């Protein structure tokens, strides 16, 4: 850590500035990294990861619980001549629409919440004069996280569709009857 030059200290003293101590930016960053807001941001990231995993689990559960009924429906459609490729694309389209809508609504609600919350953060102690607080949304991490969540959920729906399509056999119609 460098100490300020004697000429700088003298010039500041001549201007009426009293130096009471010095702190490095690394020390200040270390203090801020162990503060309550830093912990809140870390917990926010963990809760977002948990939410994506919960959504993935709910999706897998919903598909698994409906897979037998869907297999019977699709076996009936296949029996009347609808190609399996058309059935697969329709199932993928249905699941992708559901997942895409969920991710889009989640992204919009998150961005609205961020905008409302950032505008109300008290940055300075009341009565203290300071520069205006600039708040912005870090678009790169937001879009990266949204893209990863969307990719994980679309992968899950693709795998689920494959499993449902494997269950489509003529025996499904006999079991359902």
C-alpha positions as MATLAB code, in Angstrom:
seq = 'XXXXXXXXXXXXXXXXXXXXXXXXXXXXXXXXXXXXXXXXXXXXXXXXXXXXXXXXXXXXXXXXXXXXXXXXXXXXXXXXXXXXXXXXXXXXXXXXXXXXXXXXXXXXXXXXXXXXXXXXXXXXXXXXXXXXXXXXXXXXXXXXXXXXXXXXXXXXXXXXXXXXXXXXXXXXXXXXX';
ca = [
       0.000    0.000    0.000;
       1.368    3.346   -1.029;
       1.263    6.339    1.268;
       0.368    9.733   -0.217;
       3.273   11.979   -1.119;
       4.268   14.711    1.283;
       3.564   17.398   -1.310;
      -0.008   16.110   -1.783;
      -0.610   16.093    1.988;
       0.789   19.662    2.250;
      -1.375   20.936   -0.643;
      -4.489   19.369    0.864;
      -3.624   20.896    4.242;
      -3.211   24.308    2.625;
      -6.729   23.909    1.176;
      -8.149   23.135    4.631;
      -8.481   19.367    4.185;
      -7.504   17.376    7.253;
      -6.376   13.815    6.597;
      -7.426   11.535    9.441;
      -6.472    8.214    7.896;
      -6.353    6.234    4.709;
      -8.089    3.137    3.484;
      -7.298    1.131    0.398;
      -9.972    0.163   -2.078;
      -9.062   -3.504   -1.500;
      -9.745   -3.163    2.235;
     -13.037   -1.397    1.573;
     -14.034   -4.039   -0.969;
     -13.244   -6.766    1.569;
     -15.464   -5.062    4.135;
     -18.314   -4.619    1.651;
     -18.045   -8.250    0.483;
     -18.781   -9.375    4.039;
     -21.738   -7.056    4.600;
     -25.442   -7.764    4.782;
     -26.273   -6.603    1.237;
     -23.521   -8.813   -0.193;
     -24.975  -11.794    1.664;
     -28.445  -10.870    0.400;
     -27.202  -10.866   -3.203;
     -25.516  -14.245   -2.699;
     -28.703  -15.695   -1.234;
     -30.697  -14.183   -4.105;
     -28.535  -16.059   -6.616;
     -28.925  -19.303   -4.645;
     -32.695  -18.865   -4.478;
     -32.824  -18.245   -8.243;
     -30.918  -21.495   -8.840;
     -33.295  -23.304   -6.492;
     -36.281  -21.824   -8.355;
     -34.970  -23.111  -11.692;
     -34.369  -26.564  -10.225;
     -37.841  -26.533   -8.677;
     -39.369  -25.556  -12.026;
     -37.421  -28.346  -13.718;
     -38.637  -30.859  -11.107;
     -42.237  -29.682  -11.465;
     -41.990  -29.997  -15.228;
     -40.596  -33.526  -15.027;
     -43.264  -34.515  -12.504;
     -46.083  -33.053  -14.618;
     -44.865  -34.810  -17.741;
     -44.290  -38.105  -15.940;
     -47.713  -38.064  -14.296;
     -49.465  -37.375  -17.609;
     -47.271  -39.579  -19.790;
     -49.477  -42.691  -19.653;
     -52.617  -40.761  -20.597;
     -50.749  -38.894  -23.348;
     -49.300  -42.156  -24.682;
     -52.827  -43.599  -24.979;
     -54.060  -40.450  -26.754;
     -51.129  -40.438  -29.136;
     -51.450  -44.191  -29.787;
     -55.036  -43.570  -30.872;
     -53.924  -40.740  -33.149;
     -51.142  -42.909  -34.580;
     -53.664  -45.715  -35.163;
     -55.751  -43.438  -37.402;
     -52.710  -42.555  -39.505;
     -51.133  -39.437  -38.027;
     -47.341  -39.791  -38.445;
     -45.198  -40.084  -35.327;
     -43.133  -37.086  -36.434;
     -46.216  -34.874  -36.383;
     -47.155  -36.193  -32.942;
     -43.646  -35.551  -31.635;
     -43.565  -32.001  -33.018;
     -46.987  -31.214  -31.573;
     -45.945  -32.465  -28.137;
     -42.658  -30.553  -28.306;
     -44.496  -27.411  -29.412;
     -46.923  -27.710  -26.518;
     -44.202  -28.175  -23.917;
     -41.949  -25.503  -25.404;
     -44.821  -23.004  -25.435;
     -45.496  -23.689  -21.766;
     -41.821  -23.397  -20.803;
     -41.224  -20.330  -22.987;
     -44.224  -18.555  -21.526;
     -43.105  -19.359  -17.979;
     -39.549  -18.140  -18.559;
     -40.744  -14.991  -20.348;
     -43.217  -14.110  -17.582;
     -40.590  -14.836  -14.938;
     -38.075  -12.618  -16.718;
     -40.544   -9.752  -17.075;
     -41.664   -9.969  -13.440;
     -38.042  -10.112  -12.289;
     -37.101   -7.056  -14.342;
     -40.096   -5.097  -13.056;
     -39.179   -6.069   -9.493;
     -35.555   -5.041  -10.010;
     -36.596   -1.697  -11.434;
     -38.944   -1.013   -8.513;
     -36.435   -2.184   -5.896;
     -33.372   -0.392   -7.270;
     -35.157    2.932   -7.362;
     -35.927    2.722   -3.633;
     -32.498    1.675   -2.343;
     -31.163    4.236    0.142;
     -27.558    4.798   -0.859;
     -26.743    7.725    1.397;
     -27.593    8.669    4.941;
     -30.479   11.198    5.049;
     -29.192   14.758    4.928;
     -25.868   13.816    3.339;
     -25.081   15.341   -0.018;
     -23.609   13.080   -2.648;
     -23.752   12.256   -6.287;
     -26.970   10.892   -7.708;
     -27.176    7.127   -7.506;
     -27.017    5.477  -10.890;
     -28.953    2.232  -11.000;
     -28.861   -0.072  -13.970;
     -29.756   -3.629  -14.744;
     -26.762   -5.835  -15.586;
     -28.152   -7.212  -18.848;
     -25.418   -9.751  -19.607;
     -25.895  -11.839  -16.417;
     -29.686  -11.495  -16.590;
     -29.846  -12.722  -20.172;
     -27.241  -15.430  -19.533;
     -29.138  -16.788  -16.518;
     -32.461  -16.623  -18.377;
     -30.939  -18.389  -21.369;
     -29.466  -21.119  -19.170;
     -32.793  -21.632  -17.394;
     -34.631  -21.749  -20.702;
     -32.079  -24.170  -22.137;
     -32.317  -26.490  -19.135;
     -36.099  -26.525  -19.240;
     -36.213  -27.045  -23.021;
     -33.767  -29.917  -22.654;
     -36.038  -31.398  -19.989;
     -39.081  -31.095  -22.239;
     -37.213  -32.656  -25.144;
     -36.189  -35.624  -23.006;
     -39.719  -35.929  -21.622;
     -41.163  -35.868  -25.135;
     -38.792  -38.648  -26.147;
     -39.916  -40.741  -23.185;
     -43.610  -40.160  -23.971;
     -43.044  -41.047  -27.626;
     -41.365  -44.320  -26.602;
     -44.466  -45.292  -24.637;
     -46.693  -45.061  -27.713;
     -47.464  -48.644  -28.726;
     -50.601  -50.405  -29.942;
     -50.778  -52.113  -26.538;
     -51.621  -48.721  -25.031;
     -54.990  -48.845  -26.759;
     -55.760  -52.301  -25.405;
     -54.790  -51.302  -21.872;
     -56.919  -48.149  -22.067;
     -59.985  -50.001  -23.280;
];
